[in-house]
Amino acid sequence: MTDLGGCTIAEEQSAFDCGDLAKSESKTYSFQSIATTVGTFHYELALRELVHPFNYVNDHSDGADVLTWDETVSAT
């Protein structure tokens, strides 16, 4: 990662710790990175509590708001 957007890495949770978000508060985060490993990677972005059992913050009856995507990095 070249820019953590003001967050820290929570390695044990495989997550970014971006601090508390108060009720009705909104924030915008921007992350940047440069791939250095060849392979296919799956990403999942969601707001979760940073305490076990890591519940989703924005959970709904039809599931949590989660953004997912895959990226393939090839050798240049």
mmJSON file of the N, C-alpha and C atoms, coordinates in Angstrom:
{"data_MODEL":{"atom_site":{
"group_PDB":["ATOM","ATOM","ATOM","ATOM","ATOM","ATOM","ATOM","ATOM","ATOM","ATOM","ATOM","ATOM","ATOM","ATOM","ATOM","ATOM","ATOM","ATOM","ATOM","ATOM","ATOM","ATOM","ATOM","ATOM","ATOM","ATOM","ATOM","ATOM","ATOM","ATOM","ATOM","ATOM","ATOM","ATOM","ATOM","ATOM","ATOM","ATOM","ATOM","ATOM","ATOM","ATOM","ATOM","ATOM","ATOM","ATOM","ATOM","ATOM","ATOM","ATOM","ATOM","ATOM","ATOM","ATOM","ATOM","ATOM","ATOM","ATOM","ATOM","ATOM","ATOM","ATOM","ATOM","ATOM","ATOM","ATOM","ATOM","ATOM","ATOM","ATOM","ATOM","ATOM","ATOM","ATOM","ATOM","ATOM","ATOM","ATOM","ATOM","ATOM","ATOM","ATOM","ATOM","ATOM","ATOM","ATOM","ATOM","ATOM","ATOM","ATOM","ATOM","ATOM","ATOM","ATOM","ATOM","ATOM","ATOM","ATOM","ATOM","ATOM","ATOM","ATOM","ATOM","ATOM","ATOM","ATOM","ATOM","ATOM","ATOM","ATOM","ATOM","ATOM","ATOM","ATOM","ATOM","ATOM","ATOM","ATOM","ATOM","ATOM","ATOM","ATOM","ATOM","ATOM","ATOM","ATOM","ATOM","ATOM","ATOM","ATOM","ATOM","ATOM","ATOM","ATOM","ATOM","ATOM","ATOM","ATOM","ATOM","ATOM","ATOM","ATOM","ATOM","ATOM","ATOM","ATOM","ATOM","ATOM","ATOM","ATOM","ATOM","ATOM","ATOM","ATOM","ATOM","ATOM","ATOM","ATOM","ATOM","ATOM","ATOM","ATOM","ATOM","ATOM","ATOM","ATOM","ATOM","ATOM","ATOM","ATOM","ATOM","ATOM","ATOM","ATOM","ATOM","ATOM","ATOM","ATOM","ATOM","ATOM","ATOM","ATOM","ATOM","ATOM","ATOM","ATOM","ATOM","ATOM","ATOM","ATOM","ATOM","ATOM","ATOM","ATOM","ATOM","ATOM","ATOM","ATOM","ATOM","ATOM","ATOM","ATOM","ATOM","ATOM","ATOM","ATOM","ATOM","ATOM","ATOM","ATOM","ATOM","ATOM","ATOM","ATOM","ATOM","ATOM","ATOM","ATOM","ATOM","ATOM","ATOM","ATOM","ATOM","ATOM","ATOM","ATOM","ATOM","ATOM"],
"id":[1,2,3,4,5,6,7,8,9,10,11,12,13,14,15,16,17,18,19,20,21,22,23,24,25,26,27,28,29,30,31,32,33,34,35,36,37,38,39,40,41,42,43,44,45,46,47,48,49,50,51,52,53,54,55,56,57,58,59,60,61,62,63,64,65,66,67,68,69,70,71,72,73,74,75,76,77,78,79,80,81,82,83,84,85,86,87,88,89,90,91,92,93,94,95,96,97,98,99,100,101,102,103,104,105,106,107,108,109,110,111,112,113,114,115,116,117,118,119,120,121,122,123,124,125,126,127,128,129,130,131,132,133,134,135,136,137,138,139,140,141,142,143,144,145,146,147,148,149,150,151,152,153,154,155,156,157,158,159,160,161,162,163,164,165,166,167,168,169,170,171,172,173,174,175,176,177,178,179,180,181,182,183,184,185,186,187,188,189,190,191,192,193,194,195,196,197,198,199,200,201,202,203,204,205,206,207,208,209,210,211,212,213,214,215,216,217,218,219,220,221,222,223,224,225,226,227,228],
"type_symbol":["N","C","C","N","C","C","N","C","C","N","C","C","N","C","C","N","C","C","N","C","C","N","C","C","N","C","C","N","C","C","N","C","C","N","C","C","N","C","C","N","C","C","N","C","C","N","C","C","N","C","C","N","C","C","N","C","C","N","C","C","N","C","C","N","C","C","N","C","C","N","C","C","N","C","C","N","C","C","N","C","C","N","C","C","N","C","C","N","C","C","N","C","C","N","C","C","N","C","C","N","C","C","N","C","C","N","C","C","N","C","C","N","C","C","N","C","C","N","C","C","N","C","C","N","C","C","N","C","C","N","C","C","N","C","C","N","C","C","N","C","C","N","C","C","N","C","C","N","C","C","N","C","C","N","C","C","N","C","C","N","C","C","N","C","C","N","C","C","N","C","C","N","C","C","N","C","C","N","C","C","N","C","C","N","C","C","N","C","C","N","C","C","N","C","C","N","C","C","N","C","C","N","C","C","N","C","C","N","C","C","N","C","C","N","C","C","N","C","C","N","C","C","N","C","C","N","C","C"],
"label_atom_id":["N","CA","C","N","CA","C","N","CA","C","N","CA","C","N","CA","C","N","CA","C","N","CA","C","N","CA","C","N","CA","C","N","CA","C","N","CA","C","N","CA","C","N","CA","C","N","CA","C","N","CA","C","N","CA","C","N","CA","C","N","CA","C","N","CA","C","N","CA","C","N","CA","C","N","CA","C","N","CA","C","N","CA","C","N","CA","C","N","CA","C","N","CA","C","N","CA","C","N","CA","C","N","CA","C","N","CA","C","N","CA","C","N","CA","C","N","CA","C","N","CA","C","N","CA","C","N","CA","C","N","CA","C","N","CA","C","N","CA","C","N","CA","C","N","CA","C","N","CA","C","N","CA","C","N","CA","C","N","CA","C","N","CA","C","N","CA","C","N","CA","C","N","CA","C","N","CA","C","N","CA","C","N","CA","C","N","CA","C","N","CA","C","N","CA","C","N","CA","C","N","CA","C","N","CA","C","N","CA","C","N","CA","C","N","CA","C","N","CA","C","N","CA","C","N","CA","C","N","CA","C","N","CA","C","N","CA","C","N","CA","C","N","CA","C","N","CA","C","N","CA","C","N","CA","C","N","CA","C","N","CA","C","N","CA","C"],
"label_alt_id":[null,null,null,null,null,null,null,null,null,null,null,null,null,null,null,null,null,null,null,null,null,null,null,null,null,null,null,null,null,null,null,null,null,null,null,null,null,null,null,null,null,null,null,null,null,null,null,null,null,null,null,null,null,null,null,null,null,null,null,null,null,null,null,null,null,null,null,null,null,null,null,null,null,null,null,null,null,null,null,null,null,null,null,null,null,null,null,null,null,null,null,null,null,null,null,null,null,null,null,null,null,null,null,null,null,null,null,null,null,null,null,null,null,null,null,null,null,null,null,null,null,null,null,null,null,null,null,null,null,null,null,null,null,null,null,null,null,null,null,null,null,null,null,null,null,null,null,null,null,null,null,null,null,null,null,null,null,null,null,null,null,null,null,null,null,null,null,null,null,null,null,null,null,null,null,null,null,null,null,null,null,null,null,null,null,null,null,null,null,null,null,null,null,null,null,null,null,null,null,null,null,null,null,null,null,null,null,null,null,null,null,null,null,null,null,null,null,null,null,null,null,null,null,null,null,null,null,null],
"label_comp_id":["MET","MET","MET","THR","THR","THR","ASP","ASP","ASP","LEU","LEU","LEU","GLY","GLY","GLY","GLY","GLY","GLY","CYS","CYS","CYS","THR","THR","THR","ILE","ILE","ILE","ALA","ALA","ALA","GLU","GLU","GLU","GLU","GLU","GLU","GLN","GLN","GLN","SER","SER","SER","ALA","ALA","ALA","PHE","PHE","PHE","ASP","ASP","ASP","CYS","CYS","CYS","GLY","GLY","GLY","ASP","ASP","ASP","LEU","LEU","LEU","ALA","ALA","ALA","LYS","LYS","LYS","SER","SER","SER","GLU","GLU","GLU","SER","SER","SER","LYS","LYS","LYS","THR","THR","THR","TYR","TYR","TYR","SER","SER","SER","PHE","PHE","PHE","GLN","GLN","GLN","SER","SER","SER","ILE","ILE","ILE","ALA","ALA","ALA","THR","THR","THR","THR","THR","THR","VAL","VAL","VAL","GLY","GLY","GLY","THR","THR","THR","PHE","PHE","PHE","HIS","HIS","HIS","TYR","TYR","TYR","GLU","GLU","GLU","LEU","LEU","LEU","ALA","ALA","ALA","LEU","LEU","LEU","ARG","ARG","ARG","GLU","GLU","GLU","LEU","LEU","LEU","VAL","VAL","VAL","HIS","HIS","HIS","PRO","PRO","PRO","PHE","PHE","PHE","ASN","ASN","ASN","TYR","TYR","TYR","VAL","VAL","VAL","ASN","ASN","ASN","ASP","ASP","ASP","HIS","HIS","HIS","SER","SER","SER","ASP","ASP","ASP","GLY","GLY","GLY","ALA","ALA","ALA","ASP","ASP","ASP","VAL","VAL","VAL","LEU","LEU","LEU","THR","THR","THR","TRP","TRP","TRP","ASP","ASP","ASP","GLU","GLU","GLU","THR","THR","THR","VAL","VAL","VAL","SER","SER","SER","ALA","ALA","ALA","THR","THR","THR"],
"label_asym_id":["A","A","A","A","A","A","A","A","A","A","A","A","A","A","A","A","A","A","A","A","A","A","A","A","A","A","A","A","A","A","A","A","A","A","A","A","A","A","A","A","A","A","A","A","A","A","A","A","A","A","A","A","A","A","A","A","A","A","A","A","A","A","A","A","A","A","A","A","A","A","A","A","A","A","A","A","A","A","A","A","A","A","A","A","A","A","A","A","A","A","A","A","A","A","A","A","A","A","A","A","A","A","A","A","A","A","A","A","A","A","A","A","A","A","A","A","A","A","A","A","A","A","A","A","A","A","A","A","A","A","A","A","A","A","A","A","A","A","A","A","A","A","A","A","A","A","A","A","A","A","A","A","A","A","A","A","A","A","A","A","A","A","A","A","A","A","A","A","A","A","A","A","A","A","A","A","A","A","A","A","A","A","A","A","A","A","A","A","A","A","A","A","A","A","A","A","A","A","A","A","A","A","A","A","A","A","A","A","A","A","A","A","A","A","A","A","A","A","A","A","A","A","A","A","A","A","A","A"],
"label_entity_id":["1","1","1","1","1","1","1","1","1","1","1","1","1","1","1","1","1","1","1","1","1","1","1","1","1","1","1","1","1","1","1","1","1","1","1","1","1","1","1","1","1","1","1","1","1","1","1","1","1","1","1","1","1","1","1","1","1","1","1","1","1","1","1","1","1","1","1","1","1","1","1","1","1","1","1","1","1","1","1","1","1","1","1","1","1","1","1","1","1","1","1","1","1","1","1","1","1","1","1","1","1","1","1","1","1","1","1","1","1","1","1","1","1","1","1","1","1","1","1","1","1","1","1","1","1","1","1","1","1","1","1","1","1","1","1","1","1","1","1","1","1","1","1","1","1","1","1","1","1","1","1","1","1","1","1","1","1","1","1","1","1","1","1","1","1","1","1","1","1","1","1","1","1","1","1","1","1","1","1","1","1","1","1","1","1","1","1","1","1","1","1","1","1","1","1","1","1","1","1","1","1","1","1","1","1","1","1","1","1","1","1","1","1","1","1","1","1","1","1","1","1","1","1","1","1","1","1","1"],
"label_seq_id":[1,1,1,2,2,2,3,3,3,4,4,4,5,5,5,6,6,6,7,7,7,8,8,8,9,9,9,10,10,10,11,11,11,12,12,12,13,13,13,14,14,14,15,15,15,16,16,16,17,17,17,18,18,18,19,19,19,20,20,20,21,21,21,22,22,22,23,23,23,24,24,24,25,25,25,26,26,26,27,27,27,28,28,28,29,29,29,30,30,30,31,31,31,32,32,32,33,33,33,34,34,34,35,35,35,36,36,36,37,37,37,38,38,38,39,39,39,40,40,40,41,41,41,42,42,42,43,43,43,44,44,44,45,45,45,46,46,46,47,47,47,48,48,48,49,49,49,50,50,50,51,51,51,52,52,52,53,53,53,54,54,54,55,55,55,56,56,56,57,57,57,58,58,58,59,59,59,60,60,60,61,61,61,62,62,62,63,63,63,64,64,64,65,65,65,66,66,66,67,67,67,68,68,68,69,69,69,70,70,70,71,71,71,72,72,72,73,73,73,74,74,74,75,75,75,76,76,76],
"pdbx_PDB_ins_code":[null,null,null,null,null,null,null,null,null,null,null,null,null,null,null,null,null,null,null,null,null,null,null,null,null,null,null,null,null,null,null,null,null,null,null,null,null,null,null,null,null,null,null,null,null,null,null,null,null,null,null,null,null,null,null,null,null,null,null,null,null,null,null,null,null,null,null,null,null,null,null,null,null,null,null,null,null,null,null,null,null,null,null,null,null,null,null,null,null,null,null,null,null,null,null,null,null,null,null,null,null,null,null,null,null,null,null,null,null,null,null,null,null,null,null,null,null,null,null,null,null,null,null,null,null,null,null,null,null,null,null,null,null,null,null,null,null,null,null,null,null,null,null,null,null,null,null,null,null,null,null,null,null,null,null,null,null,null,null,null,null,null,null,null,null,null,null,null,null,null,null,null,null,null,null,null,null,null,null,null,null,null,null,null,null,null,null,null,null,null,null,null,null,null,null,null,null,null,null,null,null,null,null,null,null,null,null,null,null,null,null,null,null,null,null,null,null,null,null,null,null,null,null,null,null,null,null,null],
"Cartn_x":[0.845,0.0,0.892,0.578,1.339,0.62,-0.685,-1.465,-2.599,-2.612,-3.623,-4.833,-4.901,-6.072,-6.342,-5.317,-5.497,-5.799,-5.778,-6.082,-4.787,-4.895,-3.777,-4.16,-3.173,-3.444,-3.626,-4.75,-5.025,-4.736,-3.48,-3.035,-3.792,-4.053,-4.717,-6.135,-6.772,-8.128,-8.161,-6.991,-6.917,-7.806,-7.569,-8.453,-7.68,-8.352,-7.867,-8.643,-7.961,-8.614,-8.634,-9.831,-9.98,-10.626,-10.663,-11.204,-12.715,-13.251,-14.687,-15.456,-16.664,-17.584,-18.854,-19.128,-20.293,-21.586,-22.663,-23.972,-24.279,-24.731,-25.077,-23.865,-22.668,-21.455,-21.056,-20.482,-19.965,-18.531,-17.753,-16.362,-16.073,-15.123,-14.666,-13.212,-12.905,-11.545,-11.051,-9.763,-9.143,-7.884,-7.814,-6.66,-5.937,-4.615,-3.829,-2.777,-2.491,-1.439,-0.813,0.329,1.03,1.27,0.771,0.927,2.383,2.904,4.287,4.343,3.184,3.108,2.172,2.625,1.805,0.778,-0.452,-1.485,-2.87,-3.868,-5.247,-5.677,-6.274,-6.614,-8.097,-8.701,-10.101,-10.152,-10.929,-11.05,-12.498,-12.677,-14.001,-13.915,-14.788,-14.779,-16.13,-16.106,-17.332,-16.985,-17.957,-17.775,-18.099,-17.119,-17.304,-16.785,-17.312,-16.775,-15.398,-14.488,-13.124,-12.94,-14.023,-13.965,-14.671,-14.163,-14.741,-16.183,-17.179,-17.139,-17.132,-16.688,-16.53,-17.839,-18.905,-20.21,-20.166,-20.971,-21.099,-21.826,-21.367,-21.995,-23.252,-23.222,-24.34,-25.069,-25.46,-26.148,-27.641,-28.238,-29.657,-30.294,-31.605,-32.287,-31.892,-31.49,-31.081,-29.56,-28.84,-27.385,-26.676,-25.431,-24.629,-24.248,-24.001,-23.481,-21.999,-21.656,-20.285,-19.928,-18.786,-18.272,-17.18,-17.29,-16.276,-15.751,-14.509,-13.937,-12.705,-12.33,-11.151,-10.169,-8.916,-7.862,-6.829,-6.408,-5.35,-4.142,-3.017,-1.76,-0.832,-0.35,0.536,1.911,2.887,4.268,4.37,5.154,5.31,6.555],
"Cartn_y":[-1.17,0.0,1.235,2.138,3.379,4.528,4.376,5.405,4.706,4.796,4.128,5.007,6.171,7.024,7.452,7.523,7.916,6.748,5.531,4.335,3.617,2.652,1.783,0.358,-0.509,-1.896,-2.696,-3.402,-4.31,-5.717,-6.14,-7.389,-8.613,-8.704,-9.882,-10.056,-8.966,-9.03,-8.962,-8.883,-8.679,-7.502,-6.369,-5.218,-3.915,-2.843,-1.491,-0.961,-0.315,0.338,1.827,2.324,3.727,4.557,4.016,4.755,4.623,5.275,5.222,6.101,5.686,6.451,6.647,7.891,8.186,7.974,7.763,7.584,8.786,8.529,9.549,10.294,9.887,10.51,9.798,10.522,9.9,10.35,9.481,9.777,9.183,9.752,9.231,8.81,7.605,7.083,6.794,7.001,6.689,5.879,4.687,3.818,3.663,3.593,3.379,2.32,1.517,0.518,0.227,-0.42,-0.851,-2.345,-3.118,-4.574,-4.958,-5.808,-6.285,-7.805,-8.458,-9.916,-10.33,-11.25,-11.771,-12.736,-12.666,-13.592,-12.998,-13.741,-13.283,-13.058,-11.916,-11.513,-11.172,-11.524,-11.214,-10.213,-9.155,-8.11,-7.995,-7.612,-7.388,-6.168,-5.204,-3.968,-3.809,-3.719,-3.561,-2.87,-2.234,-1.646,-2.71,-2.971,-3.983,-3.442,-3.988,-3.667,-4.297,-3.631,-4.141,-4.921,-5.507,-6.383,-7.683,-8.786,-10.094,-10.137,-10.533,-11.365,-10.581,-9.326,-8.528,-8.389,-8.02,-7.833,-6.71,-6.85,-5.788,-4.608,-3.397,-2.186,-1.864,-2.078,-1.716,-2.96,-3.812,-5.059,-4.795,-5.44,-5.303,-6.687,-6.751,-8.05,-8.88,-8.22,-8.944,-9.05,-8.747,-8.874,-7.544,-7.628,-6.427,-5.731,-4.436,-3.683,-4.004,-4.786,-5.221,-5.005,-4.409,-4.227,-5.267,-6.074,-7.092,-6.932,-7.296,-7.285,-8.19,-8.61,-9.439,-8.667,-8.972,-8.32,-9.372,-9.371,-10.248,-9.401,-9.741,-9.031,-9.957,-9.497,-10.324,-9.686,-10.488,-10.001,-9.071,-8.031,-7.095,-7.368],
"Cartn_z":[0.0,0.0,0.0,-0.867,-0.934,-0.217,0.011,0.714,1.447,2.77,3.581,3.857,3.265,3.417,4.847,5.684,7.073,8.0,7.488,8.279,8.645,9.542,9.867,9.488,9.368,9.027,10.319,10.409,11.528,11.008,11.119,10.492,10.998,12.283,12.833,12.295,11.874,11.334,9.816,9.16,7.709,7.311,7.967,7.785,7.909,7.529,7.794,8.993,9.91,11.041,10.726,10.424,10.032,11.137,12.342,13.476,13.574,14.573,14.834,13.863,13.591,12.754,13.572,13.939,14.771,13.993,14.717,14.088,13.207,12.0,10.988,10.44,10.796,10.254,8.966,8.041,6.824,6.596,5.995,5.654,4.295,3.602,2.327,2.484,2.02,2.091,0.688,0.486,-0.79,-0.512,-1.089,-0.904,-2.236,-2.175,-3.386,-3.097,-4.107,-3.953,-5.306,-5.263,-6.466,-6.328,-7.277,-7.231,-7.447,-6.583,-6.722,-6.81,-6.754,-6.805,-7.932,-8.765,-9.85,-9.269,-9.747,-9.301,-9.462,-9.019,-9.039,-7.598,-7.337,-5.979,-5.887,-4.771,-4.507,-3.364,-3.529,-2.516,-2.074,-0.813,-0.255,0.643,0.415,1.188,1.868,3.194,3.974,5.287,5.877,7.203,8.241,9.106,10.149,11.465,12.545,13.854,13.968,14.649,14.764,16.069,16.542,17.709,17.352,17.872,17.581,18.052,17.29,16.093,14.782,14.757,13.531,12.755,13.425,12.789,11.763,10.697,9.714,10.346,10.062,10.583,9.789,8.492,7.617,7.12,8.064,7.728,7.546,6.554,6.247,6.211,6.153,6.124,4.901,3.804,2.601,2.468,3.533,3.533,3.722,4.032,4.282,2.976,3.068,1.925,1.795,0.788,0.579,-0.881,-1.125,-2.48,-2.686,-3.746,-4.036,-5.451,-5.665,-7.005,-7.038,-8.237,-8.471,-9.338,-9.151,-9.937,-10.302,-11.554,-12.003,-12.355,-11.75,-11.979,-12.745,-13.887,-14.698,-14.755,-15.083,-15.202,-16.41,-16.28,-17.394,-18.168],
"occupancy":[1.0,1.0,1.0,1.0,1.0,1.0,1.0,1.0,1.0,1.0,1.0,1.0,1.0,1.0,1.0,1.0,1.0,1.0,1.0,1.0,1.0,1.0,1.0,1.0,1.0,1.0,1.0,1.0,1.0,1.0,1.0,1.0,1.0,1.0,1.0,1.0,1.0,1.0,1.0,1.0,1.0,1.0,1.0,1.0,1.0,1.0,1.0,1.0,1.0,1.0,1.0,1.0,1.0,1.0,1.0,1.0,1.0,1.0,1.0,1.0,1.0,1.0,1.0,1.0,1.0,1.0,1.0,1.0,1.0,1.0,1.0,1.0,1.0,1.0,1.0,1.0,1.0,1.0,1.0,1.0,1.0,1.0,1.0,1.0,1.0,1.0,1.0,1.0,1.0,1.0,1.0,1.0,1.0,1.0,1.0,1.0,1.0,1.0,1.0,1.0,1.0,1.0,1.0,1.0,1.0,1.0,1.0,1.0,1.0,1.0,1.0,1.0,1.0,1.0,1.0,1.0,1.0,1.0,1.0,1.0,1.0,1.0,1.0,1.0,1.0,1.0,1.0,1.0,1.0,1.0,1.0,1.0,1.0,1.0,1.0,1.0,1.0,1.0,1.0,1.0,1.0,1.0,1.0,1.0,1.0,1.0,1.0,1.0,1.0,1.0,1.0,1.0,1.0,1.0,1.0,1.0,1.0,1.0,1.0,1.0,1.0,1.0,1.0,1.0,1.0,1.0,1.0,1.0,1.0,1.0,1.0,1.0,1.0,1.0,1.0,1.0,1.0,1.0,1.0,1.0,1.0,1.0,1.0,1.0,1.0,1.0,1.0,1.0,1.0,1.0,1.0,1.0,1.0,1.0,1.0,1.0,1.0,1.0,1.0,1.0,1.0,1.0,1.0,1.0,1.0,1.0,1.0,1.0,1.0,1.0,1.0,1.0,1.0,1.0,1.0,1.0,1.0,1.0,1.0,1.0,1.0,1.0,1.0,1.0,1.0,1.0,1.0,1.0],
"B_iso_or_equiv":[0.0,0.0,0.0,0.0,0.0,0.0,0.0,0.0,0.0,0.0,0.0,0.0,0.0,0.0,0.0,0.0,0.0,0.0,0.0,0.0,0.0,0.0,0.0,0.0,0.0,0.0,0.0,0.0,0.0,0.0,0.0,0.0,0.0,0.0,0.0,0.0,0.0,0.0,0.0,0.0,0.0,0.0,0.0,0.0,0.0,0.0,0.0,0.0,0.0,0.0,0.0,0.0,0.0,0.0,0.0,0.0,0.0,0.0,0.0,0.0,0.0,0.0,0.0,0.0,0.0,0.0,0.0,0.0,0.0,0.0,0.0,0.0,0.0,0.0,0.0,0.0,0.0,0.0,0.0,0.0,0.0,0.0,0.0,0.0,0.0,0.0,0.0,0.0,0.0,0.0,0.0,0.0,0.0,0.0,0.0,0.0,0.0,0.0,0.0,0.0,0.0,0.0,0.0,0.0,0.0,0.0,0.0,0.0,0.0,0.0,0.0,0.0,0.0,0.0,0.0,0.0,0.0,0.0,0.0,0.0,0.0,0.0,0.0,0.0,0.0,0.0,0.0,0.0,0.0,0.0,0.0,0.0,0.0,0.0,0.0,0.0,0.0,0.0,0.0,0.0,0.0,0.0,0.0,0.0,0.0,0.0,0.0,0.0,0.0,0.0,0.0,0.0,0.0,0.0,0.0,0.0,0.0,0.0,0.0,0.0,0.0,0.0,0.0,0.0,0.0,0.0,0.0,0.0,0.0,0.0,0.0,0.0,0.0,0.0,0.0,0.0,0.0,0.0,0.0,0.0,0.0,0.0,0.0,0.0,0.0,0.0,0.0,0.0,0.0,0.0,0.0,0.0,0.0,0.0,0.0,0.0,0.0,0.0,0.0,0.0,0.0,0.0,0.0,0.0,0.0,0.0,0.0,0.0,0.0,0.0,0.0,0.0,0.0,0.0,0.0,0.0,0.0,0.0,0.0,0.0,0.0,0.0,0.0,0.0,0.0,0.0,0.0,0.0],
"pdbx_formal_charge":[null,null,null,null,null,null,null,null,null,null,null,null,null,null,null,null,null,null,null,null,null,null,null,null,null,null,null,null,null,null,null,null,null,null,null,null,null,null,null,null,null,null,null,null,null,null,null,null,null,null,null,null,null,null,null,null,null,null,null,null,null,null,null,null,null,null,null,null,null,null,null,null,null,null,null,null,null,null,null,null,null,null,null,null,null,null,null,null,null,null,null,null,null,null,null,null,null,null,null,null,null,null,null,null,null,null,null,null,null,null,null,null,null,null,null,null,null,null,null,null,null,null,null,null,null,null,null,null,null,null,null,null,null,null,null,null,null,null,null,null,null,null,null,null,null,null,null,null,null,null,null,null,null,null,null,null,null,null,null,null,null,null,null,null,null,null,null,null,null,null,null,null,null,null,null,null,null,null,null,null,null,null,null,null,null,null,null,null,null,null,null,null,null,null,null,null,null,null,null,null,null,null,null,null,null,null,null,null,null,null,null,null,null,null,null,null,null,null,null,null,null,null,null,null,null,null,null,null],
"auth_seq_id":[1,1,1,2,2,2,3,3,3,4,4,4,5,5,5,6,6,6,7,7,7,8,8,8,9,9,9,10,10,10,11,11,11,12,12,12,13,13,13,14,14,14,15,15,15,16,16,16,17,17,17,18,18,18,19,19,19,20,20,20,21,21,21,22,22,22,23,23,23,24,24,24,25,25,25,26,26,26,27,27,27,28,28,28,29,29,29,30,30,30,31,31,31,32,32,32,33,33,33,34,34,34,35,35,35,36,36,36,37,37,37,38,38,38,39,39,39,40,40,40,41,41,41,42,42,42,43,43,43,44,44,44,45,45,45,46,46,46,47,47,47,48,48,48,49,49,49,50,50,50,51,51,51,52,52,52,53,53,53,54,54,54,55,55,55,56,56,56,57,57,57,58,58,58,59,59,59,60,60,60,61,61,61,62,62,62,63,63,63,64,64,64,65,65,65,66,66,66,67,67,67,68,68,68,69,69,69,70,70,70,71,71,71,72,72,72,73,73,73,74,74,74,75,75,75,76,76,76],
"auth_comp_id":["MET","MET","MET","THR","THR","THR","ASP","ASP","ASP","LEU","LEU","LEU","GLY","GLY","GLY","GLY","GLY","GLY","CYS","CYS","CYS","THR","THR","THR","ILE","ILE","ILE","ALA","ALA","ALA","GLU","GLU","GLU","GLU","GLU","GLU","GLN","GLN","GLN","SER","SER","SER","ALA","ALA","ALA","PHE","PHE","PHE","ASP","ASP","ASP","CYS","CYS","CYS","GLY","GLY","GLY","ASP","ASP","ASP","LEU","LEU","LEU","ALA","ALA","ALA","LYS","LYS","LYS","SER","SER","SER","GLU","GLU","GLU","SER","SER","SER","LYS","LYS","LYS","THR","THR","THR","TYR","TYR","TYR","SER","SER","SER","PHE","PHE","PHE","GLN","GLN","GLN","SER","SER","SER","ILE","ILE","ILE","ALA","ALA","ALA","THR","THR","THR","THR","THR","THR","VAL","VAL","VAL","GLY","GLY","GLY","THR","THR","THR","PHE","PHE","PHE","HIS","HIS","HIS","TYR","TYR","TYR","GLU","GLU","GLU","LEU","LEU","LEU","ALA","ALA","ALA","LEU","LEU","LEU","ARG","ARG","ARG","GLU","GLU","GLU","LEU","LEU","LEU","VAL","VAL","VAL","HIS","HIS","HIS","PRO","PRO","PRO","PHE","PHE","PHE","ASN","ASN","ASN","TYR","TYR","TYR","VAL","VAL","VAL","ASN","ASN","ASN","ASP","ASP","ASP","HIS","HIS","HIS","SER","SER","SER","ASP","ASP","ASP","GLY","GLY","GLY","ALA","ALA","ALA","ASP","ASP","ASP","VAL","VAL","VAL","LEU","LEU","LEU","THR","THR","THR","TRP","TRP","TRP","ASP","ASP","ASP","GLU","GLU","GLU","THR","THR","THR","VAL","VAL","VAL","SER","SER","SER","ALA","ALA","ALA","THR","THR","THR"],
"auth_asym_id":["A","A","A","A","A","A","A","A","A","A","A","A","A","A","A","A","A","A","A","A","A","A","A","A","A","A","A","A","A","A","A","A","A","A","A","A","A","A","A","A","A","A","A","A","A","A","A","A","A","A","A","A","A","A","A","A","A","A","A","A","A","A","A","A","A","A","A","A","A","A","A","A","A","A","A","A","A","A","A","A","A","A","A","A","A","A","A","A","A","A","A","A","A","A","A","A","A","A","A","A","A","A","A","A","A","A","A","A","A","A","A","A","A","A","A","A","A","A","A","A","A","A","A","A","A","A","A","A","A","A","A","A","A","A","A","A","A","A","A","A","A","A","A","A","A","A","A","A","A","A","A","A","A","A","A","A","A","A","A","A","A","A","A","A","A","A","A","A","A","A","A","A","A","A","A","A","A","A","A","A","A","A","A","A","A","A","A","A","A","A","A","A","A","A","A","A","A","A","A","A","A","A","A","A","A","A","A","A","A","A","A","A","A","A","A","A","A","A","A","A","A","A","A","A","A","A","A","A"],
"auth_atom_id":["N","CA","C","N","CA","C","N","CA","C","N","CA","C","N","CA","C","N","CA","C","N","CA","C","N","CA","C","N","CA","C","N","CA","C","N","CA","C","N","CA","C","N","CA","C","N","CA","C","N","CA","C","N","CA","C","N","CA","C","N","CA","C","N","CA","C","N","CA","C","N","CA","C","N","CA","C","N","CA","C","N","CA","C","N","CA","C","N","CA","C","N","CA","C","N","CA","C","N","CA","C","N","CA","C","N","CA","C","N","CA","C","N","CA","C","N","CA","C","N","CA","C","N","CA","C","N","CA","C","N","CA","C","N","CA","C","N","CA","C","N","CA","C","N","CA","C","N","CA","C","N","CA","C","N","CA","C","N","CA","C","N","CA","C","N","CA","C","N","CA","C","N","CA","C","N","CA","C","N","CA","C","N","CA","C","N","CA","C","N","CA","C","N","CA","C","N","CA","C","N","CA","C","N","CA","C","N","CA","C","N","CA","C","N","CA","C","N","CA","C","N","CA","C","N","CA","C","N","CA","C","N","CA","C","N","CA","C","N","CA","C","N","CA","C","N","CA","C","N","CA","C","N","CA","C","N","CA","C","N","CA","C","N","CA","C"],
"pdbx_PDB_model_num":[1,1,1,1,1,1,1,1,1,1,1,1,1,1,1,1,1,1,1,1,1,1,1,1,1,1,1,1,1,1,1,1,1,1,1,1,1,1,1,1,1,1,1,1,1,1,1,1,1,1,1,1,1,1,1,1,1,1,1,1,1,1,1,1,1,1,1,1,1,1,1,1,1,1,1,1,1,1,1,1,1,1,1,1,1,1,1,1,1,1,1,1,1,1,1,1,1,1,1,1,1,1,1,1,1,1,1,1,1,1,1,1,1,1,1,1,1,1,1,1,1,1,1,1,1,1,1,1,1,1,1,1,1,1,1,1,1,1,1,1,1,1,1,1,1,1,1,1,1,1,1,1,1,1,1,1,1,1,1,1,1,1,1,1,1,1,1,1,1,1,1,1,1,1,1,1,1,1,1,1,1,1,1,1,1,1,1,1,1,1,1,1,1,1,1,1,1,1,1,1,1,1,1,1,1,1,1,1,1,1,1,1,1,1,1,1,1,1,1,1,1,1,1,1,1,1,1,1]
}}}
